[in-house]
Amino acid sequence: QVQLVQSGGGLVQAGGSLRLSCANSGGSFGSRWLYWIRQFAGQEREYVAQIRGSDGLTTYADSVVNRFTASRDNAKGAMFLQMNSLKPEDTAVYYCAAATRGRSSPDFWGQGTQVTVSS
């Protein structure tokens, strides 16, 4: 089973950095696909990053490429999102998520954490 608990959100000034963490209380992620997804105030959702289960290849939304870095530690059952050069447009609730084994869509979600970037 996958149970995700998030931490690391908060308030930061434009140009600053934050690191989000997500821990799986169920243990190792193995080869599951992993995701970081954000929801804006208007409830629009955006897939920020995904990490492919087979080889760990990570892809990013155009809006965050070269600023955000997603990573995983399968043995510890942890995943991270390092966010640099933050902009007010990055303000959102950020969710981590994991796929069911053998699939490539987010089925298990963390509780979400608020990230607010001030100008």
N, C-alpha and C positions, 0 to 999 in steps of 0.2 A: 504494500500500500504506500501511497504518497500523501504526506501531510506537510504543507509548506508554511513556514513562519518567516515573515519578513522583518527587517530592521534597517535603519540608516537614513530615513527620510528627514526632512527638516526645511528650514529657511536659509537661503544663501543669496548673496548679492550676485548680480550679473558678472560673469567672468570667473566666478568661483567654481569650486568642485565639491562633489558629494560622491560617496560610495555606498551603494545599496547592497544588502546581503539577503540571502534566502537560504534557509536550512530545511532539509528534509528529515523530519523526525523518524521516517520509515527506513532510513539508511541510504545506501549508495544509489545514485541515479542510474548506474550502468550505462547503457547505450541509448537512453531515452533522448528524444529531441527536447530542448529546453528553450524558453522564451522569456523575453521582457516585453510587456505590453503596457501602454499608458492610456488613461482615460482623461480627457479634458473636461473643463467645467460644463461645456455644452453636451457632454456625454458621448462625444465622438471618440472612437478608439483608434489607436495606431499601434502596429507591431513595430516596436523599437529595434529589436534584435532577435535573431534565432540562432541556435547552435545545433547543427546537424548531429544526429545520434551516431552515425556510422564513423565519422572521422573528426568531428568537432569543428568542422568548417562553420565560421560565423559570418552572417550577413546582417546588414543594417539598413534601416530606413534612410532615405536620402537626407532627411532633416537632421540626422544625428551622426552621419558618417564622418570620420576623422575627429570626432569629439568624444564619443562614447565608446567604451570597450566592455564587452561581455565576456565572461569566463566561467569555467566550471571546475570543480574538484569532485570527481565521481566517488572517490574513496571515502570522502568526508560527507558526501551528500549535500554539497553546498554550491551555490552559484552567486555570481557577483555582477554588478553593473557599475563601472567607474565612469562618472560623468564629469567632463572637464569643459571649460569655456561655456558655462551655462548661460542661457538666454532666458528672458521672461517668457518666451514662447514655449519653453520646456516645462512650465508649471502644469502639473497634472498629478493624478493619482497613479502610481506605478505598481504594476503587478508582476510577480514572477509566475511562471506556469511550466508544467511538464506534460509530456504526452504519455498516453498509454504505450506500453511496450509494443513495438511493431507498427506503431502509427506515427503520424507526423502532424498532429494538430493538438492544441493545448486543451487537456482534459482535467488537469488538477491545478488549482489556482491558490496563490497566497492570499492573505487578507487585504493586501494593498497598503501602500504608505504614501503620504502626501509629500510632494516636493514643490516648494514655492520659491521662485527666483524673482527677486526684487530688482528694480532698475534704479 
